[in-house]
Amino acid sequence: MAKGDPQKPKGKMSAYAFFVQTCREEHKKKSPEVAVNFAEFSKKCSERWKIMSGKEKSKFDEMAKAIKVRYDREMKDYGPAKGGRKKDPNAPKRPPSGFFLLCSEFSKKQPYITKVAKLKKYEKDVADYKSKVKFDGAKGPAKVIRKKVEEEDEEDGKNRRRRRKRRRRKRNKETVYLSPCEYLE
């Protein structure tokens, strides 16, 4: 049985839908006892529709326009059934699902997690800086130790890429997120 309002007007049909409907009626008149294979039938109908001239199609277009006018007129008069089931404002709310509880808990921790990540990044940058810089307190500012530039071979370039990939993997493994309690200790 159809769901919805029985008072609602029937929908509009396209010209092609009218054409298929007439083809089905013709087929039933010619051979009423033969079962119709839908795939083959729709292929034949579409082939016939493509071959049809504009004059033949205009008959179906007029039928579709007439149905559209009727549908529009009935829809103006039609108002959906009112007085459906309304929600009780005093009814208790459902409890949130586990996912929403987790999200609310995590969103409270999120600012601390980002602060910890920034702190870890700063500590790593300081360690990198110290490894590159030679501190000499008596002479003044720090001096950066520079490596001699060597000629690069193709193999050396490949090895450098491999080392970079290893460093990236290592960095990703070292990322640790602390809870707010651990962060404050």
N, C-alpha and C positions, 0 to 999 in steps of 0.2 A: 504494500500500500504506500502511496506517495506521502512523503513527509511534508508538512507545511500547511498553508491555508487553502482549503478547497474553494474558497470564494475568489482566489486570485485568478485573473484572466490568463488564458493560455498564451504562451510566448509567440513571438513572431518567427516566421520561417523565411529562409532565403529562397531565391529563384531556383538554385540548384537543388535544395531540399524538396521543392515542389516537383521538379523534374524527376528526381529519384522516386518520389512517391507514385507518380504516374507510371514510371517504368515498372515498379513493383506490382501495381494493379494490372498492367498489361501482361506481365509474366504469370500472374495468378489466373488470368482469363485463359491464356494459352495452355498452361499445364498446371492445374490446381493440385494434382497429387505429387508432383515432383518437389523435393526439398531444395531450398535455395542455399547455395554456398555463398556466404556473404562476401568473401574476398573476391571471387570471380565476378559476382554480380556487380560489386562496386567498381571493379576495373572496367567492365563493359559499359556501365553507366557513364563513367568519366570519359571514356573514349568517345561515346556518342555525344556527350556534352561539348567536347572540344571540336568535333566535326560540325556541330549545329551552326546554322547561320544566325545572324542577328535578328531576323524576323521571327524565326522559331523561338529564340530565347526571349523575345519581347513579351510573348504570351505569358511565360512564367514570371517575368519581371513585373508585369501588371498584377498578377495574382499576389505576388509578394508585397507589392505596394499597398494593395487593398487590405491585406491582413495587417500590415504595419499600421495603417490608419486606424483600423478597428482596435488594435492593441493599444495604441496611444490614447484613443478616446476612452477605452475601458480603464486604463491605468490612471487617468485623471480622476475618474469617479471612485476608483478603488482606494480604500484606506486600510492599511493593515489592522488586524484585530487588536483592539486596545484592551487594557486591563489584564495583560499577561501577568505572570508571576513576578512579584516585586521582592527585592531583598529586604529582609527585616533589619532595620538599623540597630536594633538592640541585640541582635544575635552575636554570640562571641566569635572572635576572629580565629581562624585556623592557626595552629602553631607553624612557625617557619620550618622549611625542610632543612635537613642536615647541611646541604650545600650552602644555604643562606646563613646558617649559623657559622660555618667555617669562614665564609667570606667576611662576615662582620668581625669575627675574631682576627682575621688576617689583616683587615684594613686598619685596625688599631695599631698593629705592629709595623705596618709598612713604613712610616716615617723613620722609625729606629733602624730598620733594615737598610734603608738608603743611606742613613748617616754612617752606619757601620761600613757599608761598601765604600763610601768616600774616604773614611779613615783608613781602611785597608789599602786603597789606591794610593793615598798619601804616603803611608808607610813603605809601600813598594817603591814609589818614586824616590823617596829619601834613600832607601837601600841602593837603588840603581845609581843615584847621584854619588853616594859615598864610594861605590865601587869604581866609578869613573874618575873621581876627583882625589887628588893627593893633598891632604891637609898639611899645611906648614904654618903654624901659628906665629912664628917669629918674623917671617918675611912678609907677611901681609895677606893678600887675597889668595884663595885656593887656585891651584894650577890644574888644568885639565890635562890628563895624560892622553896623548893621541897615539893611535896605532899607525904604523907606517903603511902607506897604501901600496899594495902589491898589484901586479898585473893579474887580471882576472882571466881565467880559462873558462871554458864552457862548463867543465866539471866543477870548478870552484863555485860558479854561479848556482849550479844545481845543489851543491852541498850547503850553500848559504840558505837556499830556499828550504831545504830539509830542516836545518837548524831553526829557522824561523817558525816552521810548523810545529816543531817539538816544543819551542818556547811557548807558543800560543796554547798548545794542549796543556802544558804544565800550568800556565796561568789559570786556565779554565778549571783545572782540578783543584787549585789552591783556593778558589773562591769559597768562603765559608760564611754562612749567615748566622748571626747570633741573635738570640732572643733579647728583648729589652733588659731582662734581669742580668744576663751574661754580659751585656754591653756596659752596664753601670758598674760592674764589679771591678 
